[in-house]
Amino acid sequence: MSLALVTIADRPDLATIIGAWTWNAWGRAQGETLEERIARVAARTARIGLEQCVVALIDGEPAATASLVAEDTETRRDLSPWLASVYVEPRFRGVGLAPVLVTAVEMAAWRAGFPRVWLFTDGQVGLYASLGWVEHGVLHDHGKPFVLMRRDHRR
């Protein structure tokens, strides 16, 4: 099994599949169209800074994704940037892709000079805590409570 990380900037052809994955996971519930989600993913082409989308390929096949974005919730526009849309295709779960992608997005944030990155989750607090993220309260997004977490860059 070979693992490679690419970005949407490197592989714009992957925007359609990543857009579909993340729309099915979250976008549909937020009232976003599939086309809008694909366009948002396709626009995450920064080489440094905001916005970026990282894709894990296993043996050349898309397996997982995560993004560095300016905004991930309307309720906390005062916070930026965000680790967003961490998604692993079901058949690739359990092999350690999420930590690899989270680290890749953190490194992208640190390279861009951001001192802190934010995320929110409703079911993966343990995963993120094991990677050095700390709880920072609760936020509500689309009427649902989530745990707000942050990761500070340690130089």
N, CA, C and O atoms as a DFTB+ gen file, in Angstrom:
620 C
 N C O
     1  1       0.848      -1.182       0.000
     2  2       0.000       0.000       0.000
     3  2       0.891       1.242       0.000
     4  3       1.717       1.414       0.896
     5  1       0.724       2.105      -1.002
     6  2       1.495       3.342      -1.028
     7  2       0.573       4.526      -0.737
     8  3      -0.538       4.611      -1.260
     9  1       1.054       5.426       0.098
    10  2       0.309       6.618       0.489
    11  2       0.986       7.831      -0.104
    12  3       2.205       7.975      -0.008
    13  1       0.207       8.709      -0.719
    14  2       0.707       9.984      -1.226
    15  2      -0.294      11.060      -0.849
    16  3      -1.502      10.824      -0.834
    17  1       0.222      12.251      -0.542
    18  2      -0.634      13.405      -0.286
    19  2      -0.499      14.366      -1.451
    20  3       0.611      14.689      -1.875
    21  1      -1.616      14.816      -1.960
    22  2      -1.650      15.813      -3.026
    23  2      -2.628      16.900      -2.602
    24  3      -3.383      16.732      -1.644
    25  1      -2.605      18.006      -3.317
    26  2      -3.565      19.070      -3.054
    27  2      -4.469      19.243      -4.268
    28  3      -4.161      18.765      -5.360
    29  1      -5.564      19.916      -4.067
    30  2      -6.459      20.226      -5.185
    31  2      -5.722      21.122      -6.180
    32  3      -6.006      21.078      -7.377
    33  1      -4.786      21.928      -5.701
    34  2      -3.979      22.734      -6.627
    35  2      -3.189      21.830      -7.575
    36  3      -3.029      22.147      -8.754
    37  1      -2.695      20.701      -7.051
    38  2      -1.945      19.745      -7.866
    39  2      -2.855      18.875      -8.724
    40  3      -2.514      18.525      -9.854
    41  1      -4.013      18.531      -8.177
    42  2      -4.928      17.584      -8.834
    43  2      -6.351      18.143      -8.855
    44  3      -7.215      17.639      -8.137
    45  1      -6.615      19.183      -9.670
    46  2      -7.960      19.757      -9.702
    47  2      -9.037      18.761     -10.124
    48  3     -10.218      18.968      -9.845
    49  1      -8.634      17.685     -10.794
    50  2      -9.598      16.660     -11.201
    51  2     -10.246      15.963     -10.008
    52  3     -11.291      15.330     -10.159
    53  1      -9.645      16.069      -8.833
    54  2     -10.193      15.412      -7.645
    55  2     -11.293      16.231      -6.962
    56  3     -11.956      15.729      -6.053
    57  1     -11.493      17.467      -7.381
    58  2     -12.490      18.326      -6.726
    59  2     -13.893      17.726      -6.779
    60  3     -14.663      17.879      -5.832
    61  1     -14.229      17.055      -7.859
    62  2     -15.573      16.487      -7.984
    63  2     -15.808      15.390      -6.953
    64  3     -16.849      15.378      -6.295
    65  1     -14.866      14.476      -6.802
    66  2     -15.061      13.388      -5.835
    67  2     -14.986      13.905      -4.400
    68  3     -15.763      13.470      -3.550
    69  1     -14.065      14.822      -4.118
    70  2     -13.961      15.374      -2.761
    71  2     -15.210      16.185      -2.447
    72  3     -15.740      16.104      -1.339
    73  1     -15.678      16.957      -3.404
    74  2     -16.915      17.712      -3.217
    75  2     -18.097      16.801      -2.926
    76  3     -18.913      17.096      -2.053
    77  1     -18.190      15.691      -3.659
    78  2     -19.289      14.749      -3.431
    79  2     -19.194      14.106      -2.049
    80  3     -20.195      13.996      -1.341
    81  1     -17.988      13.680      -1.668
    82  2     -17.832      13.083      -0.332
    83  2     -18.306      14.040       0.751
    84  3     -19.118      13.681       1.604
    85  1     -17.786      15.267       0.705
    86  2     -18.063      16.207       1.795
    87  2     -19.486      16.742       1.733
    88  3     -20.061      17.079       2.768
    89  1     -20.060      16.824       0.545
    90  2     -21.457      17.229       0.444
    91  2     -22.355      16.162       1.045
    92  3     -23.284      16.478       1.787
    93  1     -22.087      14.907       0.731
    94  2     -22.883      13.822       1.306
    95  2     -22.725      13.756       2.816
    96  3     -23.679      13.434       3.525
    97  1     -21.531      14.057       3.316
    98  2     -21.283      13.995       4.758
    99  2     -21.910      15.172       5.507
   100  3     -22.462      14.990       6.592
   101  1     -21.829      16.396       4.926
   102  2     -22.259      17.588       5.665
   103  2     -23.050      18.601       4.843
   104  3     -23.999      19.189       5.361
   105  1     -22.700      18.818       3.615
   106  2     -23.265      19.913       2.827
   107  2     -24.749      19.807       2.571
   108  3     -25.468      20.805       2.601
   109  1     -25.205      18.599       2.319
   110  2     -26.624      18.385       2.043
   111  2     -27.456      18.880       3.226
   112  3     -28.478      19.540       3.033
   113  1     -27.029      18.569       4.434
   114  2     -27.762      18.975       5.636
   115  2     -27.723      20.482       5.845
   116  3     -28.570      21.034       6.547
   117  1     -26.748      21.146       5.244
   118  2     -26.605      22.595       5.416
   119  2     -27.317      23.374       4.314
   120  3     -27.235      24.601       4.274
   121  1     -28.016      22.674       3.418
   122  2     -28.750      23.342       2.370
   123  2     -27.905      23.768       1.181
   124  3     -28.366      24.528       0.329
   125  1     -26.700      23.295       1.120
   126  2     -25.788      23.607       0.021
   127  2     -26.037      22.625      -1.121
   128  3     -26.325      21.454      -0.875
   129  1     -25.930      23.084      -2.358
   130  2     -26.072      22.152      -3.484
   131  2     -24.740      21.437      -3.710
   132  3     -23.681      21.912      -3.298
   133  1     -24.820      20.297      -4.367
   134  2     -23.616      19.555      -4.709
   135  2     -22.694      20.417      -5.571
   136  3     -21.480      20.416      -5.368
   137  1     -23.251      21.137      -6.513
   138  2     -22.447      21.989      -7.394
   139  2     -21.732      23.083      -6.609
   140  3     -20.576      23.398      -6.893
   141  1     -22.416      23.665      -5.623
   142  2     -21.778      24.690      -4.782
   143  2     -20.613      24.096      -3.991
   144  3     -19.555      24.714      -3.870
   145  1     -20.819      22.891      -3.454
   146  2     -19.747      22.254      -2.681
   147  2     -18.551      21.941      -3.569
   148  3     -17.413      22.198      -3.176
   149  1     -18.781      21.397      -4.749
   150  2     -17.675      21.093      -5.659
   151  2     -16.917      22.362      -6.016
   152  3     -15.687      22.356      -6.053
   153  1     -17.630      23.444      -6.277
   154  2     -16.974      24.723      -6.611
   155  2     -16.136      25.224      -5.439
   156  3     -15.039      25.743      -5.645
   157  1     -16.635      25.076      -4.217
   158  2     -15.847      25.502      -3.043
   159  2     -14.567      24.698      -2.919
   160  3     -13.499      25.257      -2.670
   161  1     -14.670      23.388      -3.092
   162  2     -13.482      22.532      -3.019
   163  2     -12.514      22.894      -4.142
   164  3     -11.311      23.009      -3.910
   165  1     -13.024      23.072      -5.343
   166  2     -12.178      23.386      -6.502
   167  2     -11.434      24.707      -6.329
   168  3     -10.382      24.910      -6.935
   169  1     -11.971      25.603      -5.509
   170  2     -11.334      26.911      -5.284
   171  2     -10.242      26.868      -4.213
   172  3      -9.563      27.871      -3.994
   173  1     -10.062      25.744      -3.555
   174  2      -9.059      25.633      -2.475
   175  2      -7.696      25.275      -3.070
   176  3      -7.193      24.165      -2.892
   177  1      -7.119      26.231      -3.773
   178  2      -5.906      25.970      -4.553
   179  2      -4.672      26.742      -4.091
   180  3      -3.660      26.752      -4.792
   181  1      -4.736      27.380      -2.941
   182  2      -3.571      28.129      -2.469
   183  2      -2.395      27.175      -2.237
   184  3      -2.574      26.058      -1.753
   185  1      -1.220      27.622      -2.582
   186  2      -0.002      26.837      -2.295
   187  2       0.477      27.112      -0.873
   188  3       1.007      26.228      -0.200
   189  1       0.281      28.350      -0.428
   190  2       0.589      28.749       0.950
   191  2      -0.569      29.613       1.416
   192  3      -1.043      30.478       0.679
   193  1      -1.024      29.380       2.639
   194  2      -2.114      30.179       3.185
   195  2      -3.469      29.593       2.867
   196  3      -3.615      28.392       2.642
   197  1      -4.459      30.469       2.854
   198  2      -5.845      30.050       2.689
   199  2      -6.247      30.142       1.231
   200  3      -5.827      31.083       0.556
   201  1      -6.996      29.264       0.736
   202  2      -7.552      28.030       1.260
   203  2      -6.903      26.866       0.534
   204  3      -6.527      26.987      -0.632
   205  1      -6.769      25.721       1.229
   206  2      -6.119      24.543       0.675
   207  2      -6.943      23.295       0.980
   208  3      -7.627      23.219       2.001
   209  1      -6.865      22.325       0.082
   210  2      -7.502      21.027       0.281
   211  2      -6.450      19.957       0.028
   212  3      -5.835      19.926      -1.038
   213  1      -6.243      19.081       1.003
   214  2      -5.279      17.991       0.905
   215  2      -6.040      16.689       0.702
   216  3      -7.070      16.455       1.334
   217  1      -5.524      15.848      -0.181
   218  2      -6.155      14.563      -0.469
   219  2      -5.120      13.461      -0.267
   220  3      -4.001      13.546      -0.772
   221  1      -5.503      12.431       0.473
   222  2      -4.660      11.249       0.628
   223  2      -5.026      10.256      -0.462
   224  3      -6.197       9.934      -0.663
   225  1      -4.005       9.777      -1.162
   226  2      -4.193       8.757      -2.189
   227  2      -3.558       7.465      -1.698
   228  3      -2.415       7.460      -1.242
   229  1      -4.292       6.386      -1.792
   230  2      -3.731       5.071      -1.492
   231  2      -3.664       4.320      -2.812
   232  3      -4.674       4.094      -3.479
   233  1      -2.442       3.943      -3.168
   234  2      -2.202       3.288      -4.452
   235  2      -2.840       4.074      -5.602
   236  3      -3.385       3.500      -6.545
   237  1      -2.754       5.412      -5.492
   238  2      -3.257       6.298      -6.533
   239  2      -4.737       6.598      -6.465
   240  3      -5.235       7.401      -7.254
   241  1      -5.453       5.980      -5.547
   242  2      -6.900       6.160      -5.435
   243  2      -7.234       7.119      -4.296
   244  3      -6.691       6.974      -3.200
   245  1      -8.124       8.108      -4.529
   246  2      -8.516       9.009      -3.443
   247  2      -9.097       8.225      -2.269
   248  3      -9.983       7.388      -2.441
   249  1      -8.580       8.514      -1.070
   250  2      -9.003       7.770       0.114
   251  2      -9.510       8.667       1.238
   252  3     -10.339       8.238       2.041
   253  1      -9.022       9.913       1.308
   254  2      -9.391      10.787       2.423
   255  2      -9.028      12.218       2.073
   256  3      -8.280      12.475       1.130
   257  1      -9.574      13.150       2.854
   258  2      -9.332      14.563       2.594
   259  2      -9.433      15.387       3.875
   260  3     -10.029      14.951       4.860
   261  1      -8.847      16.573       3.850
   262  2      -8.998      17.588       4.893
   263  2      -8.622      18.924       4.271
   264  3      -7.872      18.977       3.296
   265  1      -9.148      20.004       4.841
   266  2      -8.899      21.326       4.272
   267  2      -8.490      22.337       5.326
   268  3      -8.804      22.198       6.508
   269  1      -7.780      23.360       4.866
   270  2      -7.468      24.556       5.653
   271  2      -8.295      25.672       5.039
   272  3      -8.085      26.047       3.885
   273  1      -9.243      26.207       5.819
   274  2     -10.157      27.213       5.294
   275  2     -10.218      28.432       6.209
   276  3      -9.872      28.364       7.388
   277  1     -10.662      29.534       5.640
   278  2     -10.775      30.778       6.405
   279  2     -11.942      30.732       7.374
   280  3     -11.859      31.245       8.490
   281  1     -13.038      30.109       6.935
   282  2     -14.263      30.112       7.737
   283  2     -14.949      28.759       7.597
   284  3     -15.051      28.212       6.498
   285  1     -15.422      28.221       8.736
   286  2     -16.106      26.931       8.682
   287  2     -17.451      26.951       9.386
   288  3     -18.170      25.952       9.369
   289  1     -17.800      28.064      10.001
   290  2     -19.100      28.191      10.650
   291  2     -19.495      29.656      10.691
   292  3     -18.666      30.530      10.942
   293  1     -20.755      29.909      10.445
   294  2     -21.250      31.283      10.492
   295  2     -21.314      31.813      11.918
   296  3     -21.364      33.025      12.125
   297  1     -21.314      30.921      12.898
   298  2     -21.484      31.357      14.284
   299  2     -20.195      31.857      14.926
   300  3     -20.243      32.497      15.976
   301  1     -19.044      31.578      14.316
   302  2     -17.771      32.040      14.893
   303  2     -16.864      32.608      13.795
   304  3     -15.762      32.113      13.556
   305  1     -17.350      33.636      13.151
   306  2     -16.566      34.284      12.094
   307  2     -15.354      35.019      12.645
   308  3     -14.486      35.444      11.883
   309  1     -15.287      35.172      13.961
   310  2     -14.144      35.826      14.592
   311  2     -12.923      34.909      14.662
   312  3     -11.824      35.371      14.968
   313  1     -13.103      33.619      14.382
   314  2     -12.011      32.653      14.473
   315  2     -11.562      32.236      13.073
   316  3     -12.379      32.030      12.175
   317  1     -10.246      32.118      12.911
   318  2      -9.694      31.684      11.618
   319  2      -8.211      31.420      11.816
   320  3      -7.564      32.068      12.638
   321  1      -7.675      30.468      11.062
   322  2      -8.259      29.549      10.091
   323  2      -8.805      28.300      10.767
   324  3      -8.677      28.112      11.977
   325  1      -9.420      27.452       9.941
   326  2     -10.064      26.236      10.406
   327  2      -9.509      24.995       9.708
   328  3      -9.215      25.017       8.513
   329  1      -9.373      23.924      10.470
   330  2      -9.224      22.577       9.914
   331  2     -10.653      22.137       9.629
   332  3     -11.487      22.111      10.534
   333  1     -10.940      21.792       8.385
   334  2     -12.321      21.505       8.009
   335  2     -12.403      20.278       7.115
   336  3     -11.424      19.869       6.492
   337  1     -13.575      19.714       7.072
   338  2     -13.916      18.649       6.128
   339  2     -12.953      17.468       6.175
   340  3     -12.529      16.959       5.138
   341  1     -12.612      17.040       7.387
   342  2     -11.789      15.831       7.528
   343  2     -12.700      14.641       7.251
   344  3     -13.648      14.377       7.991
   345  1     -12.395      13.938       6.181
   346  2     -13.253      12.837       5.754
   347  2     -12.390      11.698       5.229
   348  3     -11.479      11.903       4.427
   349  1     -12.697      10.491       5.700
   350  2     -12.022       9.279       5.218
   351  2     -13.098       8.364       4.637
   352  3     -14.091       8.058       5.298
   353  1     -12.890       7.934       3.402
   354  2     -13.817       7.004       2.762
   355  2     -13.957       5.762       3.649
   356  3     -12.955       5.274       4.173
   357  1     -15.158       5.249       3.826
   358  2     -15.374       4.143       4.763
   359  2     -14.417       2.962       4.602
   360  3     -13.956       2.421       5.606
   361  1     -14.110       2.552       3.400
   362  2     -13.259       1.361       3.246
   363  2     -11.797       1.620       3.612
   364  3     -11.007       0.681       3.711
   365  1     -11.431       2.901       3.814
   366  2     -10.061       3.237       4.203
   367  2      -9.967       3.660       5.675
   368  3      -8.902       4.070       6.135
   369  1     -11.059       3.563       6.398
   370  2     -11.043       3.964       7.809
   371  2     -10.270       2.942       8.637
   372  3     -10.247       1.750       8.329
   373  1      -9.642       3.444       9.692
   374  2      -8.929       2.572      10.607
   375  2      -7.482       2.304      10.237
   376  3      -6.817       1.506      10.898
   377  1      -6.978       2.958       9.186
   378  2      -5.579       2.741       8.802
   379  2      -4.699       3.946       9.121
   380  3      -3.522       3.970       8.761
   381  1      -5.275       4.962       9.806
   382  2      -4.470       6.094      10.252
   383  2      -4.398       7.273       9.306
   384  3      -3.473       8.080       9.402
   385  1      -5.342       7.395       8.403
   386  2      -5.302       8.520       7.463
   387  2      -5.686       9.849       8.103
   388  3      -5.097      10.877       7.768
   389  1      -6.649       9.856       9.006
   390  2      -7.077      11.117       9.617
   391  2      -5.912      11.837      10.301
   392  3      -5.734      13.031      10.064
   393  1      -5.106      11.167      11.143
   394  2      -3.979      11.871      11.753
   395  2      -2.985      12.426      10.722
   396  3      -2.431      13.509      10.914
   397  1      -2.765      11.697       9.650
   398  2      -1.847      12.166       8.604
   399  2      -2.378      13.449       7.980
   400  3      -1.627      14.404       7.780
   401  1      -3.661      13.472       7.673
   402  2      -4.257      14.662       7.057
   403  2      -4.329      15.836       8.017
   404  3      -4.066      16.973       7.624
   405  1      -4.682      15.575       9.275
   406  2      -4.724      16.650      10.268
   407  2      -3.343      17.286      10.392
   408  3      -3.221      18.511      10.415
   409  1      -2.312      16.465      10.470
   410  2      -0.942      16.981      10.561
   411  2      -0.570      17.781       9.316
   412  3       0.075      18.824       9.425
   413  1      -0.961      17.314       8.149
   414  2      -0.656      18.032       6.909
   415  2      -1.302      19.415       6.899
   416  3      -0.679      20.388       6.475
   417  1      -2.546      19.506       7.363
   418  2      -3.226      20.800       7.407
   419  2      -2.593      21.696       8.469
   420  3      -2.424      22.895       8.245
   421  1      -2.244      21.128       9.619
   422  2      -1.540      21.925      10.636
   423  2      -0.249      22.500      10.067
   424  3       0.035      23.685      10.248
   425  1       0.529      21.677       9.386
   426  2       1.795      22.141       8.806
   427  2       1.558      23.250       7.783
   428  3       2.340      24.197       7.704
   429  1       0.497      23.140       7.009
   430  2       0.154      24.197       6.048
   431  2      -0.154      25.504       6.778
   432  3       0.237      26.583       6.334
   433  1      -0.855      25.393       7.893
   434  2      -1.176      26.594       8.684
   435  2       0.083      27.213       9.278
   436  3       0.253      28.432       9.246
   437  1       0.964      26.378       9.819
   438  2       2.189      26.897      10.439
   439  2       3.084      27.544       9.371
   440  3       3.663      28.604       9.608
   441  1       3.198      26.901       8.184
   442  2       3.999      27.486       7.095
   443  2       3.479      28.865       6.695
   444  3       4.251      29.747       6.317
   445  1       2.168      29.036       6.783
   446  2       1.551      30.316       6.420
   447  2       1.637      31.345       7.537
   448  3       1.237      32.495       7.355
   449  1       2.159      30.938       8.696
   450  2       2.343      31.874       9.801
   451  2       1.192      31.994      10.768
   452  3       1.202      32.876      11.626
   453  1       0.198      31.129      10.655
   454  2      -0.916      31.176      11.601
   455  2      -0.486      30.578      12.936
   456  3       0.099      29.496      12.960
   457  1      -0.763      31.258      14.046
   458  2      -0.358      30.732      15.351
   459  2      -1.332      29.718      15.943
   460  3      -1.000      29.028      16.907
   461  1      -2.539      29.626      15.367
   462  2      -3.573      28.767      15.940
   463  2      -4.517      28.329      14.824
   464  3      -4.757      29.070      13.871
   465  1      -5.047      27.112      14.958
   466  2      -6.038      26.584      14.027
   467  2      -7.222      26.089      14.845
   468  3      -7.054      25.602      15.963
   469  1      -8.416      26.216      14.285
   470  2      -9.659      25.842      14.952
   471  2     -10.342      24.685      14.232
   472  3     -10.115      24.460      13.043
   473  1     -11.171      23.961      14.957
   474  2     -12.060      22.969      14.363
   475  2     -13.255      22.809      15.277
   476  3     -13.230      23.210      16.441
   477  1     -14.315      22.208      14.722
   478  2     -15.411      21.780      15.577
   479  2     -15.806      20.368      15.173
   480  3     -15.718      19.983      14.007
   481  1     -16.247      19.605      16.177
   482  2     -16.567      18.197      15.963
   483  2     -17.689      17.773      16.899
   484  3     -17.885      18.353      17.967
   485  1     -18.414      16.755      16.474
   486  2     -19.439      16.208      17.358
   487  2     -19.144      14.774      17.759
   488  3     -19.882      14.194      18.556
   489  1     -18.076      14.189      17.223
   490  2     -17.840      12.802      17.569
   491  2     -16.388      12.366      17.587
   492  3     -16.098      11.196      17.837
   493  1     -15.484      13.272      17.329
   494  2     -14.077      12.875      17.226
   495  2     -13.168      13.626      18.202
   496  3     -11.988      13.831      17.918
   497  1     -13.708      14.032      19.338
   498  2     -12.911      14.771      20.322
   499  2     -11.680      13.968      20.731
   500  3     -10.587      14.525      20.833
   501  1     -11.841      12.676      20.963
   502  2     -10.721      11.827      21.380
   503  2      -9.609      11.791      20.352
   504  3      -8.434      11.881      20.706
   505  1      -9.963      11.663      19.096
   506  2      -8.959      11.663      18.030
   507  2      -8.172      12.961      18.043
   508  3      -6.941      12.946      18.064
   509  1      -8.877      14.081      18.032
   510  2      -8.184      15.370      17.971
   511  2      -7.376      15.638      19.239
   512  3      -6.272      16.177      19.168
   513  1      -7.918      15.268      20.395
   514  2      -7.169      15.445      21.648
   515  2      -5.872      14.642      21.615
   516  3      -4.841      15.103      22.103
   517  1      -5.923      13.445      21.042
   518  2      -4.710      12.619      20.963
   519  2      -3.654      13.238      20.051
   520  3      -2.478      12.878      20.119
   521  1      -4.078      14.167      19.201
   522  2      -3.164      14.839      18.277
   523  2      -2.736      16.217      18.781
   524  3      -2.087      16.971      18.058
   525  1      -3.102      16.544      20.026
   526  2      -2.659      17.805      20.621
   527  2      -3.669      18.929      20.600
   528  3      -3.351      20.044      21.013
   529  1      -4.873      18.672      20.132
   530  2      -5.914      19.687      20.113
   531  2      -6.548      19.769      21.501
   532  3      -6.640      18.761      22.202
   533  1      -6.985      20.962      21.898
   534  2      -7.616      21.153      23.206
   535  2      -9.022      21.719      23.027
   536  3      -9.293      22.496      22.112
   537  1      -9.901      21.303      23.928
   538  2     -11.278      21.804      23.887
   539  2     -11.299      23.268      24.281
   540  3     -10.565      23.706      25.167
   541  1     -12.162      24.018      23.600
   542  2     -12.253      25.459      23.819
   543  2     -13.711      25.900      23.982
   544  3     -14.033      27.072      23.786
   545  1     -14.574      24.974      24.335
   546  2     -15.974      25.326      24.540
   547  2     -16.889      24.615      23.568
   548  3     -16.530      23.607      22.959
   549  1     -18.084      25.171      23.440
   550  2     -19.117      24.602      22.583
   551  2     -19.579      25.682      21.618
   552  3     -19.672      26.856      21.978
   553  1     -19.866      25.272      20.393
   554  2     -20.506      26.196      19.455
   555  2     -21.695      25.491      18.841
   556  3     -21.771      24.263      18.827
   557  1     -22.617      26.284      18.338
   558  2     -23.794      25.736      17.674
   559  2     -23.713      26.071      16.200
   560  3     -23.478      27.218      15.820
   561  1     -23.909      25.062      15.379
   562  2     -23.883      25.237      13.936
   563  2     -25.096      24.528      13.362
   564  3     -25.295      23.336      13.597
   565  1     -25.900      25.256      12.616
   566  2     -27.131      24.716      12.047
   567  2     -27.996      24.046      13.121
   568  3     -28.574      22.981      12.903
   569  1     -28.067      24.702      14.291
   570  2     -28.927      24.248      15.370
   571  2     -28.422      23.072      16.178
   572  3     -29.153      22.525      17.004
   573  1     -27.183      22.678      15.950
   574  2     -26.642      21.499      16.631
   575  2     -25.394      21.890      17.432
   576  3     -24.579      22.672      16.943
   577  1     -25.228      21.361      18.658
   578  2     -24.026      21.685      19.439
   579  2     -22.821      20.863      18.984
   580  3     -22.942      19.683      18.655
   581  1     -21.661      21.511      18.974
   582  2     -20.393      20.868      18.621
   583  2     -19.335      21.291      19.625
   584  3     -19.439      22.352      20.241
   585  1     -18.322      20.462      19.787
   586  2     -17.174      20.829      20.612
   587  2     -16.232      21.665      19.753
   588  3     -15.827      21.244      18.670
   589  1     -15.892      22.843      20.243
   590  2     -14.929      23.724      19.590
   591  2     -13.541      23.367      20.123
   592  3     -13.347      23.261      21.334
   593  1     -12.587      23.182      19.226
   594  2     -11.227      22.809      19.627
   595  2     -10.226      23.708      18.918
   596  3     -10.509      24.279      17.864
   597  1      -9.041      23.818      19.527
   598  2      -7.986      24.615      18.917
   599  2      -6.655      23.893      19.034
   600  3      -6.455      23.042      19.901
   601  1      -5.762      24.255      18.144
   602  2      -4.395      23.730      18.170
   603  2      -3.463      24.913      17.995
   604  3      -3.509      25.609      16.980
   605  1      -2.617      25.137      18.988
   606  2      -1.662      26.238      18.955
   607  2      -0.325      25.742      18.429
   608  3       0.120      24.639      18.744
   609  1       0.294      26.578      17.629
   610  2       1.620      26.235      17.092
   611  2       2.656      26.405      18.189
   612  3       2.728      27.446      18.842
   613  1       3.438      25.389      18.376
   614  2       4.529      25.454      19.356
   615  2       5.824      25.509      18.592
   616  3       6.217      24.547      17.931
   617  1       6.472      26.621      18.687
   618  2       7.723      26.830      17.923
   619  2       8.893      26.233      18.627
   620  3      10.018      26.314      18.132
